[in-house]
Amino acid sequence: MISSRSFLLTAFSALLSVVSADTNSICYSYGVDYVDENSYFINSLSSDPFTCVSYFQGCNSDVADVLFVDPDDDEYLCTQIPTYPDNELEMSTCPINKNQMESGHWLLLVLGNNGDGQPFAWQRDLYLTVGPQVTSTYTPTVTFSITTTPIVTQTTTTTSTDIITTGPLSTVTSPSGTAKKTKTVTPAPTTTTSTKTMTKTSVTLTKNFAKSTKTVTATCTTPGRPGHPDKPCKYSPTKLHPAALVTPTIIPKLNRFTRKSDRQVDYEWARARVEAAKARRDAKARDGAQLERRAPDAPTTTVTYDTPVNSTTTVTAPTSITTQSVLITATSTSTLPPVTVLSGVYTQTITLATPTKTKHKFTYATTTKTVTFGATFTKTKTVTPTASVTACKRLGGHFLS
């Protein structure tokens, strides 16, 4: 037996649901990741099931059926989604994988009874291009910059003079009995070498190239709430027979007694229809419909090579001038005057100091200077946790690769 307290609670709940339900409410559906009258790319290399995200406004507490229709009118009954509360993002999963789909005009039907309110049947026209995702490879380039300085050598001349003194070339004999004369003897000269050392610097360039990897977590890109409600359904499904197609939902006309909130919804619906019509006209004017950037699948994904190409650029600095000495040797010869020798008498000999001559000599000492120049290439590796992918899908978003 049911207790009186349980009976009262049940009755109160039923009464509350009747009071909270709006029998005149119109339940509007909005696409998030796939919006009515837009074109999208589907990656045929993906084995993921097709999913779509919607939100609702003005609905009673109930669920909506989602039907996915391919260009050949084959129907796929997707998972149901709740229609209450307002503006909550709800994801429906369809029993068809992306690699089983084909290009063409697809339909998404959102159907429901709206509790005790007016039944609804909304339609999203989607133009899908199904194909393999193209992989674009990017080879990064690292440029090394070095500076070279031209060197111009100026020459200065240094003259080293060797002075050679030679003995007398002749002897003069004086008559016997003359005064005693002095004979001067000059020793052979000695040579002293003066060495000057000059330093030359040789520059060796060493290129240093380093690589590092930085790991970041991918960021989910969400389209937000586009604000374009779906249009009334024109397609007659075979797997479902919604009451809204038997008695189509009527958009109430505006009058001065219409509530402000209802007028706002109706204005949004009408404005969305005008924008959709403009989008269709623009698509026909272009050569093929362009794909929406917010589509979950991107037509092209970019892969960055691990090893970049490196090149070297040379910058020429102002000219540097160095001075180098060059030795020129000159010889100067002097001859002593004739020596007078007295015949038959003792001749006194005077030996002069030994003359010296200085010879200059240049030598070179070479030192090597090593200059190291380089650069570091940092590759950013993006990781996407599985849990993040699921959460992103439920928001109607996608990860940029």
Backbone hydrogen bonds in HBPLUS format (Angstrom, degrees):
<---DONOR---> <-ACCEPTOR-->    atom                        ^
c    i                          cat <-CA-CA->   ^        H-A-AA   ^      H-
h    n   atom  resd res      DA  || num        DHA   H-A  angle D-A-AA Bond
n    s   type  num  typ     dist DA aas  dist angle  dist       angle   num
A0007-PHE N   A0003-SER O   2.99 MM   4  6.26 159.1  2.04 149.1 155.5     1
A0008-LEU N   A0004-SER O   2.97 MM   4  6.15 154.2  2.04 142.5 148.9     2
A0009-LEU N   A0005-ARG O   3.00 MM   4  6.28 156.4  2.05 146.7 153.1     3
A0010-THR N   A0006-SER O   2.92 MM   4  6.14 161.9  1.96 152.4 157.1     4
A0011-ALA N   A0007-PHE O   2.91 MM   4  6.07 162.9  1.94 148.9 154.0     5
A0012-PHE N   A0008-LEU O   2.83 MM   4  5.96 153.4  1.90 145.0 152.8     6
A0013-SER N   A0009-LEU O   2.93 MM   4  6.12 155.6  1.99 147.3 153.5     7
A0014-ALA N   A0010-THR O   2.99 MM   4  6.21 162.8  2.02 150.7 155.3     8
A0015-LEU N   A0011-ALA O   2.92 MM   4  6.09 159.4  1.96 146.2 152.3     9
A0016-LEU N   A0012-PHE O   2.85 MM   4  6.02 153.2  1.92 144.4 152.1    10
A0017-SER N   A0013-SER O   2.95 MM   4  6.19 156.4  2.00 150.6 156.0    11
A0018-VAL N   A0014-ALA O   3.03 MM   4  6.29 150.7  2.12 145.4 153.3    12
A0019-VAL N   A0015-LEU O   2.91 MM   4  6.16 156.6  1.96 148.1 154.8    13
A0020-SER N   A0016-LEU O   2.85 MM   4  6.03 156.6  1.90 148.6 155.1    14
A0021-ALA N   A0017-SER O   3.04 MM   4  6.00 137.3  2.22 136.8 146.3    15
A0025-SER N   A0022-ASP O   3.21 MM   3  5.28 165.8  2.23 106.8 110.7    16
A0118-GLN N   A0025-SER O   3.36 MM  93  6.19 159.5  2.40 156.2 161.8    17
A0028-TYR N   A0057-GLN O   3.00 MM  29  5.31 169.2  2.01 163.7 161.5    18
A0057-GLN N   A0028-TYR O   3.04 MM  29  5.31 148.1  2.14 143.1 149.8    19
A0230-ASP N   A0029-SER O   2.87 MM 201  5.87 159.8  1.92 160.3 161.8    20
A0030-TYR N   A0055-TYR O   2.90 MM  25  5.38 144.8  2.02 161.6 169.0    21
A0055-TYR N   A0030-TYR O   3.11 MM  25  5.38 146.3  2.23 139.1 148.2    22
A0032-VAL N   A0053-VAL O   3.06 MM  21  5.51 145.4  2.18 160.2 151.2    23
A0037-GLU N   A0125-ASP O   2.71 MM  88  5.07 140.7  1.86 138.5 151.9    24
A0127-TYR N   A0038-ASN O   3.09 MM  89  6.22 169.8  2.10 149.7 150.9    25
A0292-GLU N   A0039-SER O   2.83 MM 253  5.99 154.3  1.90 150.0 152.5    26
A0040-TYR N   A0127-TYR O   2.94 MM  87  6.34 150.1  2.03 146.8 153.9    27
A0129-THR N   A0040-TYR O   2.82 MM  89  6.21 158.7  1.87 161.3 168.6    28
A0042-ILE N   A0129-THR O   2.83 MM  87  6.01 161.3  1.87 150.3 150.3    29
A0131-GLY N   A0042-ILE O   3.10 MM  89  6.48 161.2  2.14 174.6 179.4    30
A0046-SER N   A0043-ASN O   3.22 MM   3  5.70 165.3  2.24 113.7 117.2    31
A0044-SER N   A0131-GLY O   2.89 MM  87  4.92 168.4  1.90 116.0 120.0    32
A0099-ASN N   A0046-SER O   3.05 MM  53  5.71 114.7  2.49 163.6 178.3    33
A0098-LYS N   A0048-ASP O   2.95 MM  50  6.01 157.0  2.00 164.0 164.5    34
A0050-PHE N   A0096-ILE O   2.95 MM  46  6.13 160.4  1.99 167.2 163.2    35
A0094-CYS N   A0050-PHE O   2.87 MM  44  5.48 171.9  1.87 179.6 177.4    36
A0052-CYS N   A0092-SER O   3.04 MM  40  5.50 152.6  2.11 150.4 158.9    37
A0092-SER N   A0052-CYS O   2.86 MM  40  5.50 164.9  1.88 163.9 167.8    38
A0054-SER N   A0090-GLU O   2.85 MM  36  5.39 160.2  1.89 153.1 157.6    39
A0090-GLU N   A0054-SER O   2.81 MM  36  5.39 163.0  1.84 161.3 167.1    40
A0087-ASN N   A0056-PHE O   2.87 MM  31  5.58 160.7  1.91 162.0 165.3    41
A0083-THR N   A0062-ASP O   2.96 MM  21  5.66 165.0  1.98 143.1 142.6    42
A0064-ALA N   A0081-ILE O   2.74 MM  17  5.41 154.9  1.80 154.6 162.5    43
A0081-ILE N   A0064-ALA O   3.12 MM  17  5.41 156.7  2.17 145.8 152.9    44
A0065-ASP N   A0111-LEU O   2.66 MM  46  5.08 155.5  1.72 160.1 163.2    45
A0111-LEU N   A0065-ASP O   2.86 MM  46  5.08 166.6  1.88 150.5 155.0    46
A0078-CYS N   A0066-VAL O   2.87 MM  12  5.27 156.5  1.92 157.6 162.4    47
A0067-LEU N   A0109-LEU O   2.90 MM  42  4.97 160.6  1.93 142.8 149.1    48
A0109-LEU N   A0067-LEU O   2.80 MM  42  4.97 171.8  1.80 153.9 156.8    49
A0068-PHE N   A0076-TYR O   2.87 MM   8  4.97 173.6  1.87 146.9 149.1    50
A0076-TYR N   A0068-PHE O   2.72 MM   8  4.97 147.0  1.83 147.4 158.1    51
A0069-VAL N   A0107-LEU O   2.88 MM  38  4.96 168.3  1.89 146.9 149.8    52
A0107-LEU N   A0069-VAL O   2.93 MM  38  4.96 160.6  1.96 143.2 148.7    53
A0070-ASP N   A0074-ASP O   2.99 MM   4  5.44 161.7  2.03 151.8 155.2    54
A0073-ASP N   A0070-ASP O   2.91 MM   3  5.27 155.8  1.97 124.9 125.1    55
A0079-THR N   A0093-THR O   3.07 MM  14  5.52 152.7  2.15 135.9 143.0    56
A0100-GLN N   A0097-ASN O   3.00 MM   3  5.33 159.0  2.05 110.5 116.6    57
A0101-MET N   A0098-LYS O   3.25 MM   3  5.36 166.0  2.27 107.1 111.0    58
A0104-GLY N   A0128-LEU O   2.92 MM  24  5.49 158.7  1.96 151.0 156.1    59
A0128-LEU N   A0104-GLY O   2.94 MM  24  5.49 152.8  2.02 169.8 161.2    60
A0106-TRP N   A0126-LEU O   2.78 MM  20  5.15 159.9  1.82 163.3 165.7    61
A0126-LEU N   A0106-TRP O   2.90 MM  20  5.15 177.5  1.90 153.6 153.4    62
A0108-LEU N   A0124-ARG O   2.90 MM  16  4.89 150.5  1.98 140.0 148.5    63
A0124-ARG N   A0108-LEU O   2.78 MM  16  4.89 147.0  1.88 143.2 153.3    64
A0110-VAL N   A0122-TRP O   2.94 MM  12  5.11 161.3  1.97 136.7 142.8    65
A0122-TRP N   A0110-VAL O   2.84 MM  12  5.11 173.0  1.85 152.1 153.2    66
A0112-GLY N   A0120-PHE O   3.01 MM   8  5.45 154.3  2.07 156.0 152.2    67
A0120-PHE N   A0112-GLY O   2.87 MM   8  5.45 165.0  1.89 149.9 154.1    68
A0117-GLY N   A0114-ASN O   2.76 MM   3  5.16 159.3  1.81 138.5 140.0    69
A0233-CYS N   A0121-ALA O   2.88 MM 112  5.37 154.0  1.94 142.0 136.2    70
A0123-GLN N   A0231-LYS O   2.75 MM 108  5.49 155.4  1.81 161.1 168.4    71
A0134-VAL N   A0299-PRO O   2.96 MM 165  6.26 157.7  2.01 164.5 157.2    72
A0301-THR N   A0134-VAL O   2.86 MM 167  6.27 160.3  1.90 161.9 167.9    73
A0136-SER N   A0301-THR O   2.73 MM 165  5.98 167.6  1.75 159.7 164.0    74
A0303-VAL N   A0136-SER O   2.75 MM 167  6.08 157.2  1.80 152.7 159.7    75
A0138-TYR N   A0303-VAL O   2.82 MM 165  6.07 158.3  1.87 155.2 157.8    76
A0305-TYR N   A0138-TYR O   3.04 MM 167  6.28 161.6  2.07 155.1 159.2    77
A0309-VAL N   A0140-PRO O   2.83 MM 169  6.27 149.2  1.93 164.9 162.2    78
A0142-VAL N   A0309-VAL O   2.79 MM 167  6.20 153.3  1.86 147.5 156.6    79
A0311-SER N   A0142-VAL O   2.97 MM 169  6.44 150.0  2.06 151.2 159.8    80
A0144-PHE N   A0311-SER O   2.68 MM 167  6.04 168.0  1.69 159.8 163.4    81
A0313-THR N   A0144-PHE O   2.70 MM 169  6.06 166.8  1.71 172.9 176.2    82
A0146-ILE N   A0313-THR O   3.01 MM 167  6.44 162.3  2.04 164.9 170.4    83
A0315-VAL N   A0146-ILE O   2.78 MM 169  6.10 164.2  1.81 159.6 165.2    84
A0148-THR N   A0315-VAL O   2.83 MM 167  6.16 153.7  1.90 151.9 160.7    85
A0317-ALA N   A0148-THR O   2.81 MM 169  5.93 169.8  1.82 154.9 158.3    86
A0320-SER N   A0150-PRO O   2.76 MM 170  6.08 171.4  1.76 170.0 170.6    87
A0152-VAL N   A0320-SER O   2.87 MM 168  6.27 157.9  1.92 156.1 163.5    88
A0322-THR N   A0152-VAL O   2.93 MM 170  6.24 160.3  1.97 150.9 157.0    89
A0154-GLN N   A0322-THR O   2.72 MM 168  6.11 167.3  1.74 164.7 168.3    90
A0324-GLN N   A0154-GLN O   2.76 MM 170  6.10 160.5  1.80 168.2 174.2    91
A0156-THR N   A0324-GLN O   2.94 MM 168  6.20 158.1  1.99 143.1 148.8    92
A0326-VAL N   A0156-THR O   2.77 MM 170  6.10 152.7  1.85 163.0 168.3    93
A0158-THR N   A0326-VAL O   2.88 MM 168  6.05 166.9  1.90 162.3 162.6    94
A0328-ILE N   A0158-THR O   2.81 MM 170  6.09 160.7  1.84 157.5 160.5    95
A0160-SER N   A0328-ILE O   2.70 MM 168  6.04 157.8  1.75 152.7 160.6    96
A0330-ALA N   A0160-SER O   2.73 MM 170  6.01 161.7  1.76 147.0 151.9    97
A0162-ASP N   A0330-ALA O   2.62 MM 168  6.10 156.7  1.67 158.2 164.1    98
A0332-SER N   A0162-ASP O   2.65 MM 170  5.92 166.4  1.67 151.6 155.3    99
A0164-ILE N   A0332-SER O   2.67 MM 168  6.07 162.5  1.70 159.5 165.7   100
A0334-SER N   A0164-ILE O   2.79 MM 170  6.28 158.6  1.84 159.4 165.2   101
A0166-THR N   A0334-SER O   2.87 MM 168  6.30 162.8  1.90 163.2 169.0   102
A0336-LEU N   A0166-THR O   3.11 MM 170  6.29 161.9  2.15 152.7 156.9   103
A0339-VAL N   A0170-SER O   3.24 MM 169  6.68 147.5  2.35 162.2 158.8   104
A0172-VAL N   A0339-VAL O   2.69 MM 167  6.02 163.7  1.72 147.9 153.6   105
A0341-VAL N   A0172-VAL O   2.62 MM 169  5.88 152.2  1.69 151.7 161.7   106
A0174-SER N   A0341-VAL O   3.08 MM 167  6.31 154.1  2.15 137.7 145.2   107
A0178-THR N   A0175-PRO O   3.36 MM   3  6.09 147.8  2.48 135.4 135.9   108
A0183-LYS N   A0348-GLN O   2.53 MM 165  5.91 165.8  1.55 157.4 162.7   109
A0350-ILE N   A0183-LYS O   2.47 MM 167  5.84 161.1  1.50 158.7 165.0   110
A0185-VAL N   A0350-ILE O   2.65 MM 165  5.99 160.0  1.69 149.4 155.0   111
A0352-LEU N   A0185-VAL O   2.76 MM 167  6.06 157.2  1.82 156.2 164.1   112
A0190-THR N   A0355-PRO O   2.93 MM 165  6.51 152.0  2.01 152.5 156.6   113
A0357-LYS N   A0190-THR O   2.84 MM 167  6.33 147.6  1.94 156.2 164.4   114
A0192-THR N   A0357-LYS O   2.70 MM 165  6.05 165.3  1.72 162.2 167.5   115
A0359-LYS N   A0192-THR O   2.67 MM 167  6.05 159.4  1.71 154.2 161.3   116
A0194-SER N   A0359-LYS O   2.68 MM 165  5.93 158.1  1.73 145.0 152.7   117
A0361-LYS N   A0194-SER O   2.69 MM 167  5.93 148.9  1.78 160.7 158.6   118
A0196-LYS N   A0361-LYS O   2.73 MM 165  6.22 154.4  1.79 158.8 167.9   119
A0363-THR N   A0196-LYS O   2.97 MM 167  6.24 158.7  2.02 144.4 148.3   120
A0198-MET N   A0363-THR O   2.83 MM 165  6.27 161.1  1.87 157.4 161.3   121
A0365-ALA N   A0198-MET O   2.85 MM 167  6.20 155.1  1.92 146.8 154.5   122
A0200-LYS N   A0365-ALA O   2.86 MM 165  6.16 156.3  1.91 146.7 154.1   123
A0367-THR N   A0200-LYS O   2.87 MM 167  6.34 157.9  1.92 161.4 168.8   124
A0202-SER N   A0367-THR O   2.72 MM 165  6.08 166.6  1.74 162.1 166.8   125
A0369-LYS N   A0202-SER O   2.69 MM 167  6.01 161.9  1.72 160.0 166.2   126
A0204-THR N   A0369-LYS O   2.85 MM 165  6.15 159.5  1.89 150.5 155.4   127
A0371-VAL N   A0204-THR O   2.80 MM 167  6.11 162.6  1.83 163.6 169.6   128
A0206-THR N   A0371-VAL O   2.92 MM 165  6.17 157.3  1.97 153.7 155.0   129
A0373-PHE N   A0206-THR O   2.96 MM 167  6.34 157.4  2.01 160.7 167.7   130
A0208-ASN N   A0373-PHE O   2.78 MM 165  5.95 158.8  1.82 143.7 149.9   131
A0375-ALA N   A0208-ASN O   3.11 MM 167  6.73 135.5  2.32 154.3 167.3   132
A0210-ALA N   A0375-ALA O   3.08 MM 165  6.43 168.1  2.09 155.2 158.9   133
A0377-PHE N   A0210-ALA O   2.87 MM 167  6.29 161.9  1.90 154.3 154.1   134
A0212-SER N   A0377-PHE O   2.86 MM 165  6.26 150.2  1.95 158.2 159.6   135
A0379-LYS N   A0212-SER O   2.85 MM 167  6.32 158.6  1.90 159.7 158.5   136
A0214-LYS N   A0379-LYS O   2.77 MM 165  6.07 162.0  1.80 152.2 157.9   137
A0381-LYS N   A0214-LYS O   2.67 MM 167  5.94 158.2  1.72 151.0 159.0   138
A0216-VAL N   A0381-LYS O   2.86 MM 165  6.20 155.6  1.92 150.4 157.5   139
A0383-VAL N   A0216-VAL O   2.93 MM 167  6.34 160.1  1.97 160.6 166.9   140
A0218-ALA N   A0383-VAL O   2.93 MM 165  5.86 164.7  1.95 149.4 151.8   141
A0221-THR N   A0398-HIS O   2.78 MM 177  5.36 172.7  1.79 156.7 158.6   142
A0398-HIS N   A0221-THR O   2.95 MM 177  5.36 147.5  2.06 138.8 146.5   143
A0245-LEU N   A0242-PRO O   3.13 MM   3  5.73 154.0  2.20 111.5 118.3   144
A0246-VAL N   A0243-ALA O   3.04 MM   3  5.10 132.4  2.27  98.2 111.5   145
A0247-THR N   A0243-ALA O   2.89 MM   4  6.17 170.9  1.90 162.8 164.3   146
A0258-THR N   A0255-ASN O   3.10 MM   3  5.47 165.0  2.13 113.1 117.9   147
A0263-ARG N   A0259-ARG O   2.92 MM   4  6.25 160.3  1.96 154.7 160.7   148
A0264-GLN N   A0260-LYS O   2.94 MM   4  6.18 153.5  2.01 148.1 155.1   149
A0265-VAL N   A0261-SER O   3.12 MM   4  6.40 156.4  2.17 144.6 150.1   150
A0266-ASP N   A0262-ASP O   2.92 MM   4  6.18 162.9  1.94 154.1 158.9   151
A0267-TYR N   A0263-ARG O   2.83 MM   4  6.02 158.9  1.87 150.7 156.6   152
A0268-GLU N   A0264-GLN O   2.97 MM   4  6.19 157.1  2.03 144.7 151.0   153
A0269-TRP N   A0265-VAL O   2.92 MM   4  6.19 155.5  1.98 148.1 155.1   154
A0270-ALA N   A0266-ASP O   2.92 MM   4  6.16 166.1  1.94 154.0 157.1   155
A0271-ARG N   A0267-TYR O   2.81 MM   4  5.99 163.8  1.84 152.4 157.5   156
A0272-ALA N   A0268-GLU O   2.89 MM   4  5.98 154.9  1.95 145.5 152.5   157
A0273-ARG N   A0269-TRP O   3.07 MM   4  6.35 150.6  2.16 144.7 152.2   158
A0274-VAL N   A0270-ALA O   3.13 MM   4  6.47 155.4  2.19 148.8 154.7   159
A0275-GLU N   A0271-ARG O   2.97 MM   4  6.25 161.7  2.00 151.4 156.4   160
A0276-ALA N   A0272-ALA O   2.88 MM   4  6.07 153.6  1.95 147.1 154.4   161
A0277-ALA N   A0273-ARG O   2.99 MM   4  6.24 153.7  2.06 145.4 152.1   162
A0278-LYS N   A0274-VAL O   3.00 MM   4  6.33 157.6  2.05 149.8 155.7   163
A0279-ALA N   A0275-GLU O   2.95 MM   4  6.18 154.2  2.02 145.6 152.9   164
A0280-ARG N   A0276-ALA O   3.01 MM   4  6.32 150.7  2.10 146.3 153.5   165
A0281-ARG N   A0277-ALA O   3.09 MM   4  6.40 158.8  2.13 149.4 154.5   166
A0282-ASP N   A0278-LYS O   2.91 MM   4  6.17 161.2  1.95 153.5 158.6   167
A0283-ALA N   A0279-ALA O   2.94 MM   4  6.11 151.0  2.03 143.6 151.6   168
A0284-LYS N   A0280-ARG O   3.08 MM   4  6.35 152.6  2.16 146.8 153.1   169
A0285-ALA N   A0281-ARG O   3.10 MM   4  6.36 145.1  2.23 142.9 152.4   170
A0286-ARG N   A0282-ASP O   3.20 MM   4  6.46 131.8  2.45 140.3 151.7   171
A0286-ARG N   A0283-ALA O   3.31 MM   3  5.29 137.8  2.50  94.5 105.6   172
A0288-GLY N   A0286-ARG O   3.08 MM   2  5.67 122.0  2.43 106.7  90.7   173
A0295-ALA N   A0292-GLU O   3.26 MM   3  5.56 164.6  2.29 110.5 112.9   174
A0388-SER N   A0385-PRO O   3.03 MM   3  5.24 123.3  2.36  99.9 114.4   175
A0389-VAL N   A0385-PRO O   3.15 MM   4  6.58 147.9  2.26 148.3 157.4   176
A0390-THR N   A0386-THR O   3.15 MM   4  6.51 162.4  2.18 156.1 159.0   177
A0391-ALA N   A0387-ALA O   3.07 MM   4  6.28 163.5  2.10 146.7 151.4   178
A0392-CYS N   A0388-SER O   2.85 MM   4  5.98 153.0  1.92 145.8 153.7   179
A0393-LYS N   A0389-VAL O   2.96 MM   4  6.19 155.9  2.02 150.4 156.2   180
A0394-ARG N   A0390-THR O   3.19 MM   4  6.46 153.2  2.26 146.1 152.6   181
A0395-LEU N   A0392-CYS O   3.05 MM   3  5.21 140.0  2.22  99.6 111.4   182
A0397-GLY N   A0392-CYS O   2.93 MM   5  5.19 158.9  1.97 154.6 147.6   183
A0396-GLY N   A0393-LYS O   2.86 MM   3  4.95 159.3  1.90 107.6 113.4   184
